[in-house]
């Protein structure tokens, strides 16, 4: 004779069955009540779950990729701001860090904040002003005008010498 059959043994009752959305808990000793995990039910729950899924699959990955890229160019921006003489190498290391999944990023970060001691010993300064923008277009046009004037002067000199 099996003890699992409640028809045979009326003193042993089968435990109440819980459906997938509720859990039975005891509030008052001896009474059962249902506890619901969500304040939404039915179609509303499915709609909200669908919106969250779309958000997680469509919005979050591009945002994370953008943040990843912005974080990886920070050493480059720091080196540019501090007029680091090895800015080109730091830019290269930032790009390599993107290819290697960010493993080289801490090295680029430390390099951007370091003082280039050997550069100072060689050139007498630890900053590089060659990559600064100094009104490049205006100085280029005036330089071009000066060169044209010099060419015209030399042409006039050549014509004057032959004549």
Secondary structure, DSSP 8 states (H G I E B T S, - for coil): --SS-TTT-TTS-------TTEEEEESSTT-EEEEES-S--HHHHHHHHHHHHHIIIIIHHHHHHHHHHHHHTHHHHHHHHTT-TTHHHHHHHHHHHHHTTTTTHHHHHHHHHS--HHHHHHHS-S---TTS---HHHHHHHHHHHHHHHHHHHHHHHHHHH-
